[in-house]
């Protein structure tokens, strides 16, 4: 059985045969049938492998979603426990103590900046940014019939296996 690369070469050779007026029509038909049957077998094999890989990817995606959800629950439990411990420490006035395993204290965090009126921030504190192209809006206008000399829609094709 030929590889897909070899089959592609065989199709190119078949095309050359078809273009050559000296080629015997029966030989051309026999060659076409042999190559055509092989590519169908190869295509089935490729499709089977691709379906297995897609199933694996789907199973991995589902497992990632499951583990992500589990991680969220665990992190939420840690956060609840931490807040509960902090509340208890504040209510009892024990904001700093040590045990044989851990040290506990309620400490001040670094000051965080809160902008009360963003419109009044001087320009020296603004970060200039390059404009971004709104491709969604351009595509919509092109689909509605607007013509521009600086862009166009391009239709591509891809293999679909059902």
C-alpha positions as CSV (number, residue, x, y, z in Angstrom):
1,X,0.0,0.0,0.0
2,X,1.3,3.4,-0.9
3,X,1.7,6.4,1.5
4,X,-0.4,9.5,1.0
5,X,2.7,11.3,-0.4
6,X,3.3,8.5,-2.9
7,X,-0.4,8.5,-3.9
8,X,-0.2,12.3,-4.5
9,X,2.8,11.7,-6.8
10,X,0.9,8.9,-8.5
11,X,-2.0,11.3,-9.1
12,X,0.5,13.8,-10.6
13,X,1.8,11.0,-12.9
14,X,-1.7,10.1,-13.8
15,X,-2.4,13.7,-14.8
16,X,0.6,13.6,-17.0
17,X,-0.6,10.4,-18.6
18,X,-4.0,11.9,-19.1
19,X,-2.5,14.9,-20.9
20,X,-0.3,12.8,-23.1
21,X,-2.1,12.0,-26.4
22,X,0.1,8.8,-26.8
23,X,-1.3,7.2,-23.6
24,X,-3.4,4.1,-24.2
25,X,-6.9,4.9,-22.8
26,X,-7.3,1.4,-21.2
27,X,-3.9,1.8,-19.4
28,X,-5.0,5.2,-18.2
29,X,-8.3,3.8,-16.9
30,X,-6.6,0.9,-15.1
31,X,-4.1,3.2,-13.5
32,X,-6.9,5.6,-12.4
33,X,-8.8,2.8,-10.8
34,X,-5.8,1.5,-8.9
35,X,-4.8,4.9,-7.5
36,X,-8.4,5.9,-6.8
37,X,-9.1,2.8,-4.7
38,X,-5.9,3.3,-2.7
39,X,-6.6,6.9,-1.8
40,X,-10.1,6.0,-0.6
41,X,-8.5,3.3,1.7
42,X,-5.9,5.9,2.9
43,X,-8.6,8.5,3.5
44,X,-10.7,6.0,5.5
45,X,-7.6,5.3,7.6
46,X,-6.8,9.0,8.1
47,X,-10.4,9.6,9.1
48,X,-10.4,6.8,11.7
49,X,-7.2,8.1,13.3
50,X,-8.5,11.7,13.2
51,X,-11.8,10.6,14.9
52,X,-9.9,8.8,17.6
53,X,-7.7,11.9,18.2
54,X,-10.8,14.1,18.2
55,X,-12.4,11.8,20.8
56,X,-9.2,11.9,22.9
57,X,-9.1,15.7,22.7
58,X,-12.8,15.9,23.7
59,X,-12.2,13.7,26.7
60,X,-9.2,15.7,27.7
61,X,-11.3,18.9,27.4
62,X,-14.0,17.4,29.6
63,X,-11.5,16.4,32.2
64,X,-9.9,19.9,32.2
65,X,-13.4,21.3,32.7
66,X,-14.1,18.9,35.6
67,X,-10.7,19.6,37.2
68,X,-11.2,23.3,36.8
69,X,-14.5,23.1,38.5
70,X,-13.0,21.1,41.3
71,X,-10.2,23.6,41.7
72,X,-12.7,26.4,42.0
73,X,-14.5,24.6,44.8
74,X,-11.3,23.8,46.6
75,X,-10.1,27.5,46.3
76,X,-13.5,28.7,47.5
77,X,-13.3,26.4,50.5
78,X,-9.8,27.7,51.3
79,X,-11.0,31.3,51.0
80,X,-14.0,30.6,53.3
81,X,-11.8,29.0,55.9
82,X,-9.3,31.9,55.7
83,X,-12.1,34.5,56.2
84,X,-13.6,32.5,59.0
85,X,-10.2,32.2,60.8
86,X,-9.5,35.9,60.3
87,X,-13.0,36.9,61.7
88,X,-12.4,34.7,64.7
89,X,-8.9,36.2,65.3
90,X,-10.4,39.8,65.1
91,X,-13.3,39.0,67.4
92,X,-11.0,37.4,70.0
93,X,-8.4,40.1,69.7
94,X,-5.7,37.5,69.0
95,X,-4.3,39.0,65.8
96,X,-0.8,37.5,66.2
97,X,0.2,34.2,67.6
98,X,2.3,31.1,67.0
99,X,1.6,27.4,67.3
100,X,4.0,24.5,67.0
101,X,3.3,24.3,63.3
102,X,2.4,27.8,62.0
103,X,2.5,31.5,62.7
104,X,-0.6,33.6,62.4
105,X,-1.0,37.3,62.1
106,X,-3.2,39.9,60.5
107,X,-0.9,42.3,58.7
108,X,-1.5,45.4,56.6
109,X,-1.3,44.9,52.9
110,X,0.6,47.3,50.6
111,X,-1.5,50.3,49.7
112,X,-3.5,49.9,46.5
113,X,-4.3,52.7,44.1
114,X,-8.0,53.6,43.6
115,X,-8.8,56.0,40.8
116,X,-11.9,58.0,41.8
117,X,-12.2,60.1,38.6
118,X,-10.3,58.6,35.6
119,X,-11.2,61.7,33.4
120,X,-9.1,64.0,35.6
121,X,-5.8,61.9,35.5
122,X,-3.1,64.1,33.9
123,X,-1.7,62.9,30.5
124,X,1.7,62.2,32.0
125,X,0.2,59.2,33.8
126,X,-1.5,57.8,30.7
127,X,0.0,55.0,28.6
128,X,-0.3,55.7,24.9
129,X,-1.7,52.7,22.9
130,X,-1.7,51.9,19.2
131,X,-5.1,51.9,17.6
132,X,-6.6,48.4,16.9
133,X,-8.4,47.4,13.7
134,X,-12.0,46.5,14.3
135,X,-12.1,43.5,11.9
136,X,-15.6,42.5,12.9
137,X,-17.1,45.9,11.8
138,X,-15.1,45.9,8.5
139,X,-16.2,42.3,7.7
140,X,-19.9,43.3,8.4
141,X,-19.7,46.2,6.0
142,X,-18.1,44.2,3.3
143,X,-20.8,41.5,3.6
144,X,-23.4,44.3,3.3
145,X,-21.9,45.3,0.0
146,X,-19.5,48.2,0.9
147,X,-16.3,48.1,-1.3
148,X,-12.9,49.3,-0.1
149,X,-9.7,49.4,-2.0
150,X,-7.7,48.4,1.0
151,X,-9.3,45.2,2.0
152,X,-11.5,42.3,0.7
153,X,-13.2,39.1,2.0
154,X,-11.5,35.9,1.1
155,X,-13.3,32.5,1.1
156,X,-11.1,29.6,2.1
157,X,-11.9,25.8,2.0
158,X,-11.1,23.0,4.4
159,X,-11.6,19.3,4.6
160,X,-14.7,18.2,6.5
161,X,-15.3,14.6,7.4
162,X,-18.9,13.6,8.5
